[in-house]
Amino acid sequence: MQDGRHPQNESDTERGTSPMVNRAIEKYIRTIVHMRLKAARERTPEQRLADVVTSFSGRMAFVYIHIVWFSVWILLNSGLFNIQPFDPFPYGLLTMIVSLEAIFLATFVLISQNRMGELSEHRADLDLHIDLLTEYELTRVLQMLDAIQDKLGIRSEADQELADLEMETKPEEVLAEIERLQERVVKRTSASL
């Protein structure tokens, strides 16, 4: 390996994991994959259908099929091949079929987006929980380091920023401050217009 690191043992390569990825990261990756697979398994049949239709309609193959379909339809109904047109210009039947297809495609896309939105909300809640837990843990670590520093008699100048960091973060206060600042910016912007 270029950086001189070698697998700790053969089981790393036997397991199919990269020796460059530590076990904690591997555990998190496996957890994320497990969560995604669980969410995919819990989809209703309607959601599965919506996902399949949305996935297919979002590919270039879908566009190519429609180009061929419309071309053949128009050619067959143009009267060029001595075939009696079944949908003469302005192609009212084709227009109706395409309109119905658009309605159903839009519905399938919305179903898929709603499901993805719910998953995103769950992930955002998890992220917020982990962020708050991390904030709490870091605050406690700073407080413990400060106590160790005092116990060892290490003197430091009073640092207001450190004291602020040692204070517990309250999410509701942070959100209230964000809203207050946004309102102030909006008022200032509207006043300048």
N, C-alpha and C positions, 0 to 999 in steps of 0.2 A: 504494500500500500504506500501511497505517496507520502503520507504524513508519518509513516513509521508505526502506525497503530495496527495491531493484528487482532484477529478474533480472540476473545478470552478463552474460548474452548470450541471444540468442534460442534457442540450443540447449537451455537448461534447460527452457523451456516446450515446445519441440518434442519433447524426450525424454519429456515427460509427468511430469517430476519437479517438485516444488515448489521455487521459488526460496528458500524459507525453510529447506530441508533441505540441509546441506552435503554435499559429495561423499563424505566418509568415512562419514557416517551412512547415506547412500543405499547405499553399498557394503555396509555391515553388514546393512541391510534386505534387499538382494538376496541376500546370503549366507544369511540365515535362510530366506527364501522358497525358495531353491534347495535347502537342506537338507530342508525340509519336503516339497517336491515329490519329491526323491530318495527319502525315506523312504516316501512314498505309492506310488511306482513299484515299490519293492522288496517290497511286500506280496505274500504268497502268495495264490493264488485263495481259499483258505479264509479268510484274514484279510480279504480284500476282501468276501467274502460276509458274514462276521461284522460288519464295519463297516457294510455296507448295512442288514442286519437290525437292528442296534443303533440306527443312526441313525433308521430308520423307526419302530421301536418306542418311541423316545423322543419322539415327536411327538404332538400332540393328535389328529391324524387317526387314529392307531392306536386311541386311546381311543374316538373317535366310531364307528369301524368296529365295535369290540367292543360298544358300546352298541346299535347297530342290529342286529348279529348276535344278541346275546343276547335282545333284545326280540322279534325275528322268531321265533327258535327257541322261546322260551317261549310266544308267542302261537300258533304252529303246533301246539304240543304241549299246549295247554290244552284243546282240544276245543271252543273257542268258534266255530269257523268250519266246523263239520261236516266236518272233516278228521280222518282216523284218526291219532292221535298215533303218531309213530315213535320218540319218546323221552319217555314219560310221566314225570310228576313222580315222583321227585326228579331227573330229568334225568341219569341215569347216563352216557349217551353224551356229553352236553355236558361233564359233569364230567371224563370221561376225556380228551376232546379238549383241554380247557383245561389239564389237568394236563400233558399231553404238550407243549403249546405252552409252558407255563411252564418245563419242563425245558430245551427247546431254546433258548428266549430267554435263560435264565440262562447256558447254555453259551456262546451267542454273545456275551453281554455280558462274560463272563469272558475269552474269547479276545481281544476288543477291549481290555479293561482290561489284560491281560497285555502286549499289544503296546504300549499307551500307557505302561505301566510301564517297559518296556525303553527306549522313547524318552526317558522322563523320566530314567532312569538315565544314558543317554548324555549328555543335556544337563547333568545334574548333574556328571558327570565333566568335561565341557568347562568348565562354570562354575568348578569347583575348579581346573582347570589354569590358566585365565585369572586367577583370583584369586591363585593362588600366583605366577604370572609377574608380575602387577601388584605384589604385595607385594615380590618380589625387586627389581623395577625401582625402586620407591619407596625401598627401603632403599639401593640403589646411589646414587640421586639425593641422598638425605640425606647419605650418606658423601662424595659429591663436593662438595656444598655446604659441608660442614664443612671439607673440604680446601681449598676455595677461600677460605673464611673465614680459615683459618689462614695460607694463602699471602699474603692481602692484609693480614694483621696485624689483622684485626678481632677484638677481644676480646669474649668473652661469658662470662657467669657459667656455671659448670658446671651443666648442666641434665641431671639424671638421666633425665627422661622422653625427652629427645632422644637420649641415649646408648642407652636401651632401644629406641627406634624404629630406631636404626641397626644393631641386632643382627639377624642373619638369623633369620627365622621358620621353625621346623621344625614341619611339620604334625603329625608323630607326637607331639611334645611337647605341642602344643596339645590334641590329642585325649586324651592321657593326663591332662592337667590338667582337661579337661571331665569326664571319667569320675570322677576323684578328687573333684571338687567335687560332682558329682551323688550319688556314694555318701555323702558327708558330709551332704548335705541329706536324703537318704533316711533315713540313720541317725538324724539329729536329729528328723526328722518322726515316724519310728516310735517313737522314745524318748518323744516327747511324747504319743503316743496311749496 
